Amino acid sequence: MSLPITDVRMTRFWLSLEKGIQFVFKSFCRMQGGEIFVPKIPSIRITDLASALAPHLSQHSVGIRPGEKLHEVMCPKDEARLVVEFPDHYVLRPAIQFIKENNYYCNKLSEEGFPNKNDDFEYNSETNPHFLTIDELTELYHQTVTT
């Protein structure tokens, strides 16, 4: 028996439900209006996830399906000019100007961010510098099933 893998190059972002909820609530406190909040979270390789959850099974590639992506993109390159970087998240400023001009470089919690100066910047699951290891994924799995 082997585990079907869409594509061995496939990556995804990893966010637990608990951390996702915490990020949403903190974003409510930070928001000024019109911006999009993107958490800085780790990525995983689909093959690593399969190895962590079913280490005894071999893997075989089944191919990507129509419309499916190899990697997730949370801050696309064509919106790089709108990105403000904070220590634990990114903000995409609105592309349109509102009547009231907001300072998206300092949020409602007085956290300061800085503008992205790289026109080629893209935050995606493939080039993310933080990947979870198989051991970390295994530990997360055990924490989840024992709680």
Buried (B, 14 or more C-beta within 10 A) or exposed (E): EEBEBBBEBBBBBBEEEEEEEEBEEBBEEBBBEBBBBBBBBBBBBBBBBBBBEEEEEEBEEEEEEEEEEBBBBBBBBEBBBBBBBBEEBBBBBBEEEEEEEBEBBBBEEEBEBEEBEEEEBBBBBBEBEEBBEBEBBBEBEEEEEEE
